């Protein structure tokens, strides 16, 4: 779905983010990789090459054990989140599950009149009417960015309730935009700083109940997800250590290409968050890996991963870990 600039008129600027940290140490190999200085250098180079207007927040734990910003590039700018906003929608649904008003196993029908095109899988079925679980459509929404799944979410958590949940969690500008039908909405707005806050609290399992955080992380880290951007130049084992969500659309400024996520140590300790929102870009209708901003995400993603700190044994017990289910090919049977 596309949006016009007028949708942001009701929302202002600003955000608040909570930061927590873990103890870390640096290895010689990582020192050679460059760390924050290299990240800033690559970010500025790739941003200039891609063009457009960028709004970014990147933070990582430092040697003192504090989550510290590395890049704050207009990080409080209120912008359309597009499909990155599906993380906020999923958070609202999981919050209702945490309160016992819904379960991942709750079933809804999937009628033909709710199907949306664009990204996703449900519109490819050609026949509809099956019953699917909340867990099913949340997985589709986060793994392959299914647009119909957004409407399914609205059937269990109406737009106004989504915004109430997000406000109660301390988000000031992360909102969906209600329409006449209370169960439908536009994906709305966020800021890089608020998305960082959501991601870090998800990674440290303070955003929702730990089991709910684990569910969302398991989907966003899975190998069948989005690989064109930050995770492009990574092995499968490296990709398992990155939870990511991509968003793409356009508005009056031009094309938008966004990506936000979390990077973990090999033993599941969260180390870094990134929230990169780029708008006013060129190359309309190019939603692939060759778009300049997506190519920039790939270059930045590689240096982010190569600059991750090494977590000390003491730090492993300081924050909850999130170990992915490792990928193993299966030939059927």
Residue pairs with C-beta under 8 A, 6 or more apart in sequence:
1 116
1 118
1 147
1 186
1 187
1 249
2 249
2 250
2 251
3 80
3 82
3 186
3 249
3 251
4 251
4 252
5 251
5 252
5 253
7 80
7 177
7 186
7 188
7 189
8 78
8 79
8 80
8 189
11 78
11 173
11 175
11 189
12 78
12 173
13 76
13 77
13 78
13 173
13 191
14 76
14 172
14 173
14 191
15 75
15 76
15 171
15 172
15 173
15 191
15 193
15 194
15 197
16 170
16 172
16 193
16 197
17 57
17 193
17 194
17 196
17 197
17 200
18 170
18 197
18 200
18 201
19 59
19 66
19 67
19 68
19 200
20 67
20 200
20 204
20 319
21 61
21 62
21 64
21 65
21 66
21 67
21 68
22 61
22 65
22 269
22 270
22 271
22 311
22 315
22 318
22 319
23 61
23 64
23 65
23 311
23 312
23 314
23 315
23 318
24 61
24 62
24 63
24 65
24 271
24 309
24 310
24 311
24 312
24 315
25 63
25 309
25 310
25 311
25 312
26 35
26 63
26 309
26 310
27 310
30 306
30 307
30 308
30 309
30 310
33 303
33 306
33 307
34 41
34 303
34 306
34 307
35 307
36 60
36 70
36 307
38 303
38 307
39 58
39 70
39 71
39 300
39 303
39 304
39 307
40 70
40 71
42 299
42 300
42 303
43 56
43 58
43 71
43 73
43 300
46 295
46 296
46 299
46 300
47 54
47 56
47 73
47 278
47 296
49 292
49 296
50 278
50 281
50 292
50 293
50 295
50 296
51 280
51 281
51 282
51 292
52 254
52 255
52 278
52 279
52 280
52 281
52 282
52 293
53 253
53 278
53 279
53 280
54 73
54 74
54 276
54 277
54 278
55 73
55 74
55 75
55 77
55 79
55 191
55 192
55 277
55 278
55 279
56 71
56 72
56 73
56 74
56 75
56 192
56 274
56 275
56 276
56 277
57 69
57 71
57 72
57 73
57 75
57 192
57 193
57 195
57 196
57 273
57 274
57 275
58 69
58 70
58 71
58 272
58 273
58 274
58 275
58 276
58 304
59 67
59 68
59 69
59 70
59 196
59 200
59 272
59 273
60 67
60 68
60 70
60 271
60 272
60 273
60 307
60 308
60 309
61 67
61 68
61 271
61 272
61 309
61 311
62 68
62 309
63 309
65 315
65 318
67 200
67 273
69 75
72 193
73 192
74 192
75 191
75 192
75 193
75 196
75 275
76 191
76 192
76 193
77 191
77 192
77 277
78 173
78 189
78 190
78 191
79 189
79 190
79 191
79 192
79 256
79 277
79 279
80 187
80 188
80 189
80 249
80 251
80 256
80 279
81 88
81 174
81 187
81 188
81 189
81 190
81 195
81 247
81 258
81 277
82 187
82 247
82 248
82 249
82 256
82 258
83 119
83 145
83 187
83 245
83 246
83 247
83 248
83 249
83 258
84 190
84 195
84 245
84 246
84 247
84 258
84 259
84 260
84 275
84 277
85 174
85 176
85 187
85 188
85 189
85 190
85 247
86 141
86 142
86 145
86 149
86 150
86 187
86 245
86 247
87 142
87 195
87 198
87 199
87 202
87 216
87 220
87 245
87 260
88 162
88 166
88 171
88 174
88 176
88 190
88 198
89 141
89 150
89 153
89 157
89 162
89 176
89 187
90 138
90 141
90 142
90 153
90 216
91 165
91 166
91 169
91 198
91 202
91 207
91 208
91 216
92 153
92 157
92 161
92 162
92 165
92 166
93 102
93 134
93 138
93 153
93 156
93 157
94 138
94 208
94 212
94 215
94 216
95 165
95 169
95 208
95 212
96 102
96 156
96 157
96 161
96 165
97 103
97 104
97 134
97 212
98 208
98 209
98 212
102 134
102 156
102 157
103 134
104 133
104 134
104 135
104 138
104 215
105 133
105 134
105 135
106 133
106 134
106 156
107 131
107 132
107 133
107 134
108 131
108 132
108 134
108 137
108 152
108 155
108 156
109 129
109 130
109 131
110 122
110 128
110 129
110 130
110 131
110 132
110 148
110 152
111 128
111 129
112 128
112 129
114 148
114 151
114 152
115 122
115 123
115 128
115 148
116 123
116 147
116 148
116 150
116 151
117 123
117 147
118 147
119 144
119 145
119 146
119 147
120 140
120 141
120 144
120 145
120 146
120 147
120 148
120 149
121 140
121 144
121 146
122 128
122 140
122 146
122 148
122 149
123 147
123 148
132 152
134 152
134 156
135 215
137 146
137 148
137 149
137 152
137 153
138 149
138 153
138 215
138 216
138 219
139 219
140 146
140 148
140 149
141 149
141 150
141 152
141 153
142 216
142 219
142 220
142 225
142 245
143 219
143 220
143 222
143 224
143 225
144 224
144 225
145 226
145 245
145 246
145 247
150 185
150 187
151 183
151 184
153 162
154 162
154 183
154 184
154 185
155 183
157 165
158 182
158 183
159 176
159 177
159 178
159 179
159 182
159 183
159 184
159 185
160 178
160 182
162 176
162 185
163 175
163 176
163 178
166 174
166 175
169 207
170 197
171 190
171 194
171 197
171 198
172 194
173 189
173 190
173 191
173 194
174 188
174 189
174 190
174 191
174 194
174 195
174 198
175 188
175 189
175 190
176 185
176 186
176 187
176 188
177 185
177 186
177 187
177 188
177 189
178 185
179 185
179 186
192 260
192 275
192 276
192 277
193 275
195 260
195 275
196 260
196 273
196 275
198 207
199 243
199 260
199 261
199 262
199 273
199 275
200 262
200 270
200 273
201 207
202 208
202 213
202 216
202 217
202 243
202 262
203 213
203 217
203 243
203 262
203 264
203 270
203 273
203 322
204 270
204 319
204 320
205 213
205 214
205 320
205 322
207 213
208 216
210 320
213 322
214 322
217 243
217 262
217 322
217 324
218 324
218 325
219 225
220 243
220 244
220 245
220 261
221 239
221 240
221 241
221 242
221 243
221 322
221 324
222 324
222 327
223 236
223 239
223 240
223 327
225 231
225 244
226 244
226 245
226 246
226 259
227 239
228 246
228 288
228 289
228 294
228 297
228 298
229 244
229 246
229 259
229 289
229 294
229 297
229 298
229 301
230 242
230 244
230 259
230 261
230 274
230 297
230 298
230 300
230 301
230 304
231 238
231 239
231 242
231 244
231 301
232 289
232 297
232 298
232 301
233 298
233 301
233 302
234 242
234 301
234 302
234 305
236 327
238 305
240 324
240 326
240 327
241 263
241 264
241 265
241 266
241 305
241 324
242 261
242 262
242 263
242 264
242 301
242 305
243 261
243 262
243 264
244 259
244 260
244 261
244 262
245 259
245 260
245 261
246 257
246 258
246 259
247 256
247 257
247 258
247 259
248 255
248 256
248 257
248 258
248 287
249 255
249 256
250 256
250 284
251 279
253 279
253 280
254 279
254 280
254 281
254 282
254 284
255 279
255 280
255 281
255 282
255 283
255 284
255 286
255 291
255 293
256 277
256 278
256 279
256 281
257 278
257 281
257 291
257 293
257 294
257 297
258 276
258 277
258 278
259 274
259 276
259 297
260 273
260 274
260 275
260 276
260 277
261 273
261 274
262 270
262 272
262 273
263 270
263 271
263 272
263 273
263 274
263 304
263 305
263 308
264 270
264 271
264 322
265 271
265 308
265 310
265 311
267 311
267 316
267 321
267 323
268 321
268 322
268 323
268 324
269 311
269 315
269 316
269 319
269 321
270 319
270 322
271 308
271 309
271 311
272 304
272 308
274 300
274 301
274 304
276 297
276 300
278 293
278 296
281 291
281 292
281 293
282 292
283 291
283 292
288 294
289 295
289 298
